């Protein structure tokens, strides 16, 4: 494609992404009270509602939280647009691999977000708020709490893209399930380091974020072994053709 065509496609992808975010933001603003109830649900009963300071913080916090969830809802569409934009740059072989994996992106992202909300957040928030609570008067500021919740869910949604990366590398011949098993100790170390860079400040949250990523890594190896058959060596192919 010519440069002008690339720029035209990029503009189209950006417009679609912005429209998706705008629509999601509008819905989230319209239903902001329900969204706030959903986000507040993981808080312990003894904490109560998050607090705000100043005259305008209620409005700005509600708007910011709506934007957070607008991004969260629109992110699968945005990720799809990013992959669809770079897909033409792949070779036919790479495109054949990437196309079916592309459909898994939004599904795995949603699964990661749901897993984070129901499994990671409740015990993590309880642990953090109960830690040394007899020495503090704990109040939860709305702006900080909503930022923590949303960033954690987005991070887990992105972390659940591990199977796509592994399947793509195996399918393209970059690595093999055997190599992935042999080097799993290094993969485990990388996963732990990546989990530490997520919105994690305590061992409970770190463990709850790391364990599913490790399971996804192992599950991806099993899936790659079952779905992707190794190609026959060149010598065998040559012998078969001569025969």
C-alpha positions as CSV (number, residue, x, y, z in Angstrom):
1,X,0.0,0.0,0.0
2,X,1.1,3.6,-0.7
3,X,1.8,5.9,2.2
4,X,-1.4,7.8,1.5
5,X,-3.4,4.6,1.7
6,X,-1.7,3.7,5.0
7,X,-2.5,7.1,6.4
8,X,-6.1,6.8,5.2
9,X,-6.5,3.4,6.9
10,X,-4.9,4.7,10.1
11,X,-7.4,7.6,10.1
12,X,-10.2,5.1,9.7
13,X,-9.0,2.9,12.5
14,X,-8.5,6.0,14.8
15,X,-12.0,7.2,14.0
16,X,-13.5,3.8,14.8
17,X,-11.6,3.6,18.1
18,X,-12.7,7.1,19.1
19,X,-16.3,6.4,18.2
20,X,-16.1,3.2,20.3
21,X,-14.7,5.1,23.2
22,X,-17.2,7.9,22.8
23,X,-20.1,5.5,22.7
24,X,-18.8,3.6,25.7
25,X,-18.2,6.9,27.6
26,X,-21.7,8.1,26.9
27,X,-23.2,4.9,28.2
28,X,-21.0,4.9,31.3
29,X,-21.9,8.5,32.0
30,X,-25.6,7.8,31.6
31,X,-25.3,4.8,34.0
32,X,-22.6,6.3,36.2
33,X,-24.5,5.5,39.5
34,X,-24.8,1.8,38.6
35,X,-21.1,1.7,37.6
36,X,-20.1,3.4,40.9
37,X,-22.2,0.8,42.8
38,X,-20.4,-2.0,40.9
39,X,-17.0,-0.6,41.6
40,X,-17.8,0.1,45.3
41,X,-19.0,-3.5,45.8
42,X,-15.6,-5.0,46.6
43,X,-15.2,-2.6,49.5
44,X,-15.7,-4.1,53.0
45,X,-19.0,-3.1,54.7
46,X,-17.2,-1.3,57.6
47,X,-15.6,1.1,55.1
48,X,-18.7,2.6,53.6
49,X,-18.7,4.8,50.5
50,X,-15.5,6.4,49.2
51,X,-15.0,10.0,50.2
52,X,-14.2,13.1,48.2
53,X,-12.7,16.5,49.0
54,X,-13.8,19.9,47.7
55,X,-16.7,21.2,45.7
56,X,-15.9,19.8,42.3
57,X,-14.3,16.5,43.1
58,X,-17.6,14.6,43.0
59,X,-18.2,15.7,39.4
60,X,-14.6,15.2,38.3
61,X,-14.3,11.8,40.0
62,X,-17.6,10.6,38.4
63,X,-16.4,11.9,35.0
64,X,-13.0,10.3,35.4
65,X,-14.5,7.0,36.5
66,X,-16.8,7.0,33.5
67,X,-13.8,7.6,31.3
68,X,-12.0,4.7,32.9
69,X,-14.8,2.3,32.3
70,X,-15.3,3.8,28.8
71,X,-11.7,2.8,28.0
72,X,-12.2,-0.6,29.7
73,X,-15.3,-1.3,27.6
74,X,-13.9,0.1,24.3
75,X,-10.4,-1.5,24.7
76,X,-11.3,-4.8,23.0
77,X,-12.4,-2.8,19.9
78,X,-9.3,-0.6,20.1
79,X,-7.0,-3.6,20.4
80,X,-8.8,-5.2,17.4
81,X,-8.3,-2.0,15.4
82,X,-4.6,-2.0,16.2
83,X,-4.1,-5.6,15.2
84,X,-6.2,-5.1,12.0
85,X,-4.0,-2.1,11.1
86,X,-0.7,-4.0,11.4
87,X,-2.1,-7.2,9.8
88,X,-1.5,-6.2,6.2
89,X,2.2,-5.8,7.0
90,X,2.5,-9.5,7.7
91,X,3.5,-12.1,5.2
92,X,0.8,-14.5,4.0
93,X,2.0,-17.1,6.4
94,X,2.0,-14.7,9.3
95,X,-1.4,-13.4,8.3
96,X,-2.8,-16.9,8.3
97,X,-1.6,-17.3,11.9
98,X,-2.6,-13.9,13.1
99,X,-6.2,-13.8,11.8
100,X,-7.7,-16.5,14.0
101,X,-5.7,-15.3,17.0
102,X,-7.1,-11.8,16.4
103,X,-10.6,-13.0,17.3
104,X,-9.3,-14.3,20.7
105,X,-8.1,-10.8,21.8
106,X,-11.4,-9.3,23.0
107,X,-12.6,-12.7,24.5
108,X,-9.4,-13.1,26.6
109,X,-9.5,-9.5,27.6
110,X,-13.1,-9.7,28.9
111,X,-12.2,-13.0,30.8
112,X,-9.2,-11.3,32.4
113,X,-11.3,-8.3,33.5
114,X,-14.1,-10.5,35.0
115,X,-11.5,-12.7,36.7
116,X,-9.9,-9.7,38.3
117,X,-13.2,-8.2,39.5
118,X,-14.5,-11.4,41.1
119,X,-11.3,-13.2,42.2
120,X,-8.4,-10.6,42.6
121,X,-10.0,-7.4,43.8
122,X,-12.1,-8.6,46.9
123,X,-9.3,-10.3,48.8
124,X,-6.7,-7.8,47.7
125,X,-8.8,-4.8,48.9
126,X,-9.7,-6.5,52.1
127,X,-6.0,-7.3,52.8
128,X,-4.8,-3.8,52.1
129,X,-7.6,-2.1,54.2
130,X,-7.2,-4.5,57.1
131,X,-3.4,-4.2,57.2
132,X,-2.3,-2.6,60.5
133,X,-5.8,-1.1,60.6
134,X,-5.7,-0.6,64.4
135,X,-3.0,2.0,63.9
136,X,-4.9,4.1,61.3
137,X,-8.2,5.7,60.8
138,X,-8.9,4.3,57.3
139,X,-10.8,6.4,54.8
140,X,-10.9,5.5,51.1
141,X,-10.6,8.4,48.7
142,X,-12.8,7.9,45.7
143,X,-10.4,9.1,43.0
144,X,-7.5,6.9,44.2
145,X,-9.8,3.8,44.7
146,X,-11.4,4.0,41.3
147,X,-8.0,4.5,39.6
148,X,-6.6,1.4,41.4
149,X,-9.6,-0.8,40.5
150,X,-9.7,0.2,36.9
151,X,-5.9,0.0,36.3
152,X,-5.8,-3.5,37.9
153,X,-8.6,-4.8,35.7
154,X,-7.1,-3.4,32.6
155,X,-3.7,-4.9,33.5
156,X,-5.3,-8.3,34.1
157,X,-7.2,-8.1,30.8
158,X,-3.9,-7.4,29.0
159,X,-2.1,-10.1,31.0
160,X,-4.6,-12.6,29.7
161,X,-3.2,-12.1,26.2
162,X,-0.4,-14.5,27.1
163,X,-1.9,-17.4,25.2
164,X,-2.1,-15.4,22.0
165,X,1.6,-14.4,22.1
166,X,2.6,-18.0,22.8
167,X,0.4,-19.6,20.2
168,X,1.6,-17.0,17.6
169,X,5.3,-17.7,18.4
170,X,4.8,-21.5,18.2
171,X,2.8,-21.2,15.0
172,X,5.4,-19.0,13.3
173,X,8.2,-21.3,14.3
174,X,9.9,-18.9,16.7
175,X,9.8,-21.5,19.5
176,X,8.3,-24.9,20.2
177,X,6.3,-26.4,23.1
178,X,9.4,-28.4,24.0
179,X,11.5,-25.3,24.3
180,X,8.8,-23.5,26.3
181,X,8.7,-26.4,28.8
182,X,12.5,-26.5,29.1
183,X,12.8,-22.8,29.7
184,X,9.7,-22.4,32.0
185,X,11.8,-21.3,34.9
186,X,12.9,-18.2,33.0
187,X,9.3,-17.7,31.8
188,X,8.1,-17.9,35.4
189,X,10.6,-15.2,36.4
190,X,9.5,-12.9,33.6
191,X,5.8,-13.4,34.6
192,X,6.5,-12.6,38.2
193,X,8.5,-9.5,37.2
194,X,5.7,-8.4,34.9
195,X,3.1,-9.0,37.7
196,X,5.1,-6.8,40.0
197,X,4.9,-3.9,37.6
198,X,1.1,-4.2,37.7
199,X,-0.8,-2.0,40.2
200,X,0.5,-4.3,43.0
201,X,1.8,-3.2,46.4
202,X,1.2,-6.3,48.5
203,X,1.9,-10.0,48.4
204,X,-1.7,-11.0,48.2
205,X,-2.4,-9.0,45.0
206,X,0.9,-10.1,43.5
207,X,0.1,-13.8,44.1
208,X,-3.5,-13.4,42.8
209,X,-2.2,-11.7,39.6
210,X,0.8,-14.1,39.1
211,X,-0.9,-17.5,39.6
212,X,-3.4,-17.1,36.7
213,X,-0.6,-15.9,34.4
214,X,1.4,-19.0,35.2
215,X,-1.6,-21.2,34.6
216,X,-2.2,-19.5,31.3
217,X,1.4,-20.1,30.3
218,X,1.2,-23.8,31.0
219,X,-2.2,-24.0,29.4
220,X,-0.9,-22.3,26.3
221,X,1.9,-24.9,26.0
222,X,-0.7,-27.7,26.2
223,X,-2.9,-26.0,23.7
224,X,0.0,-25.4,21.3
225,X,1.0,-29.0,21.6
226,X,-2.5,-30.2,20.8
227,X,-3.4,-27.7,18.0
228,X,-0.1,-27.0,16.3
229,X,1.6,-30.0,14.7
230,X,5.3,-29.8,13.9
231,X,6.2,-29.5,10.3
232,X,8.0,-32.4,8.7
233,X,11.7,-32.0,8.3
234,X,12.9,-30.9,4.8
235,X,14.9,-34.2,4.3
236,X,11.8,-36.2,4.9
237,X,9.8,-34.1,2.5
238,X,12.5,-34.4,-0.2
239,X,12.6,-38.2,0.3
240,X,8.8,-38.4,0.0
241,X,8.8,-36.4,-3.2
242,X,11.6,-38.5,-4.8
243,X,9.7,-41.7,-3.8
